[in-house]
């Protein structure tokens, strides 16, 4: 993640910087002071924190403000995103006259909720076949899909959008070959996938771990695969062979509704799914927030 993807245990004098807080986690410690002021004596300091929608952050247990003016936002949610402003008031006292002057400084923090993207994997593989005509190619395709689903079912993952085409391939210094070009996506949301979350509110952490395991299992399957015809599930499939080094895999990221990626706006959290800002929304599992001028909140899932 980027340099300002912040951890809760850290102190930040980074007023004016964008700060990203993972959904349902506590924010980092925001300090109502810059590093220069923190290195000097401050007399009779008072602190006034204003949150999104210009609301004073008092009388709410979700906002932990200390006597020294630091702020932690607990259990950060989409609607807590926005501008946080702290005004520091303090006195300067002339030694000769004891004359007091009240000084004020304002510090702004733009804070955004984010969540990890949901991973899925687009995969492609090739098999030689004796002909592009015949039912055995479809048998192979169905058998392969069944094998892969059995391989990853305990991870609440499944194969979706599977398809194949048969092509004639001319290979240098060899005869023409018939090959099946098979493509499919491995998805972590098989029926019952929520049961694997174990009550976790950040279930993408669980599903992403599962999909990584599924990817590794499938890679190992094709790495060791010499001929699918010998598999015990189906003895009627003729000799159809895996094409060495034909396995390819690409990760696909998606964001939950109300979140999206925007490398230009959130360059320091480019791989994050960041909450959609006012004026935008995301209704599905796309990776971008769409324009909607009638949206006035963070995390909108529809355009009124």
N, C-alpha and C positions, 0 to 999 in steps of 0.2 A: 504494500500500500504506500501512499504518498507520505511526504514528510509531516503533514499536519493531520494525519489519521491518528487521533489522540488516544492516549491510554489514561484511565481514570486516576492512576496514582501520581500523575505528573502535575506540576504547577505551571500555569501558563500566563505570561505577561504579554501574550500575542494579540493585543487589541487590534482590531481591524483585519485579522486573518480569518479565513474560513475554517471552521472546526467541524469534524464529522464524528458523530456518536452512534455506535451500533444500537439498533433497536432493542429496547428493554434492558440496556446497560446503563450505568451511571455515567454522567458526563465527566470530563476531566475537571480538575480544580481550576476554576477561573478566578483570577486575581484582579481586584479592582485597584490596579496600580501598575505602573510600568517599571522596568528594571532599574531605571535611574532613580525614580522616586523611592523604590524599595531599598536602595542603598543609602538613603539619607534619613535623618530624623524627621518624623511626621508628628505634628502636635495636634491633639484633639481631633483625630480623624473621624469622620462619619461617612457612611456609605449608603447610597440609594440605588437599588437594582430595579430596573424596569425590563419586563420581558416582552415577548411577542404581543401584538395588539395593544402595546403601551400600558400593560397592566403591571402594577407594583407587585413585586415578588415577596409578599409578606403573608403570614397566616396560612401557609400551605406547606404541609409536611414533605411534599415532593421537591420543594426548593430548600436546600440546606445552606443558610447564610450564616457565617461565623462572625464573631465579634471583630475579627480583623478584615472583614469584607470579602472573604472568599466565598464562591458559590459552587455548589454541586447540584445538578439536576438529576434526580433519581428516576430510575425506570423510564428512560427517555422514549417518547412516542412521537409519531409523525407530527401531530398538532403542536408539539412543543418546539418545533423548528422555527427559526426566525432570528430576528435581531434582539440581542440582549445588551442592555446599556447599563453601565454603572457610573454614577457621579460621585467622585471622591471630593469631599470638602475638608479642608484643614486650615490651620492658622500659621501664619508667619509672624514672629515677634521680634521687633527691633530691640537689640540688647540695651541700647542707650536710653531709650524712652519707654520701653515695654509696650510700645504701640502694637496693637494686634490688627492683622489684616486677614480676612478670609479668602482663601484661594480655592478654586474649583477646577477639577479636571474630569473630562468625560472619556470613557473607554467603551468601545463598541466591539461586540463579538457576534459574528454571523455563525449560527450553529444549525447543522443539518442532521437529521436522522438518516441512517443508511442501513442496508442489510446486504448480506452476501448474495451474489446472483445464484440462481438455481442452475446447476450443471446438467447437461445431457450430452450425449456423444453421437455424432454422425459417423457411421462406419461403412466401409466398402471393402469388398473382397471378391476374388475371382476364382472360378473353378473351370477346369477343362471338362468338356463333355463330348460324346461321340457325334452328336448332331444337334442342330437347333430345332429339329422336328421330333416330337415324341413326348409322351406324358411323363417320362422319367425326370425331365428337368424340373417340372412342377413338383414331383415327388421329393426331389432333392431340396428344393426351396422350402417346402413345408417341413421336411425333416430337420433341416438346419435351424429353422425358426423355433421348432419344438425343443431341440437340443439346447439352444442358447437360452430360451426362457426357463428351462429346467435348471440350467447352470446358475442363474441369478435370481431365481424366485424367492429364496430365503432372504434376499436383500431388499425385498419390496420393489424390485426393478423389473422392467419388461421391455421387450422389443416392439417397436411401433413403426409405422410407415415403411414397412419392408416391401421391396420390389426387386425384380430382376429382369434383365434382357439378355438375349443370346446374340453374340456377334461372331463373325468370322475374322480371325486375327492372322495376319501374315507375319511370321517370325523369321528373322534373318537366318539363313542356312537351315531352315526347317520347312516342313510342309505347312499348309494352311491348318489352323487350329480353330475349333469351335470352343468358345468360352462363354460362361455365364458371368455377367457382371451383376453382382448382388449388392444392394445398398439397404441400410436400415438404420434406425435411430434407437439408442438405448436410453430409456427414460426412467427416472426414479420414482414415478408416481403410479405404480401398479395398484390395482384395487386393494384397499386396506393399508395403504402406505402410512397413514396417520398413526396406526397402531405402533409403528416402529419408533415414533417420536418419544414415547414414554413420558408424555406430559410436558416436553420441552417447548417453550414458547418460540425459540429460535430453531424451528425444525429444519431449516435449510442446512444447518450444521450437520444434522443426522443424515438427511437425504444426500448431501454432497459427499459425505464419507462413504455412504453405501454405493453411490454411482461410481466412485473411484475404485472401489473393490470390484464392482461389476466389470468395469473397463479392464482391470488387470486380469480377471478370470477369462474374459473373452480373448484378450491378447494372448494369454498363455494357451488357450484352446487352439487358436489358429497357428501359433508358433509350433505346436507339437503335432499339428494335423498333417498327415501324409495322404490319407484317402478316406473320405467320409463313407465310402461304400462298405467298409468293414465294421461300421458302427452297429451295435447290436439292436438298435431300435428298428432297423428296416433292412432285411436281407435281399429285397427285390430291386434295390437301386443298383444299376450297373456301375462299373468302375468309373467314377468321376473324381478327379483329383484336384486338390487345392493347388493353386498357382503360387509358388514360392515368392515371398516378398510382395504379395499383392494386397496385403492387409493395410488399410489406411484408416486413421481415426482423427477426428477434429472435434474439439470441445465447442459446444454451443451454450452460450449464457442467455438466461432469460430473467426478467425481473417480475416480482409480484405486482399486482395492481396497486397504483399509487406511487410506484417507484420507477426509476429509469436511469440510464447512463447518459452522461453528457460530458465528454472529454473537454470541450471548450469551457463550459461553465464550472466544471469540477475537475480540473486537471490534476489536482493533488489527491484525488480519490477516483481516478479514471476507471478503475476496475470495479468500483462499488455500484450498487443500485441505490442511488440517492433519492430521497423523497422528492416528488414533483413539487415545484415551487408554484406560488400563486400565478395564475395565467396559463397553467398547463395541467394536464391530467394524463393518466394511463389506465385504461379500462381492462386490460388483459395482461398476458404474460409477455408482452413485447419488451424491447430493451430501451425504448425511448419514451419520453413524455411528450404528448401532443399539445399544440396550442389551443387554448380556450380562454378568451378574454373575460368570460363571465365567472371564472373560478377565482375565488379570493382566499382560499385556504391552502395549506400544505397537505400533500398526500391525497389529492382528489382522484377518485376512481371513475368519475363521469363528468360530462360537460352539460351543465343545466341549460 
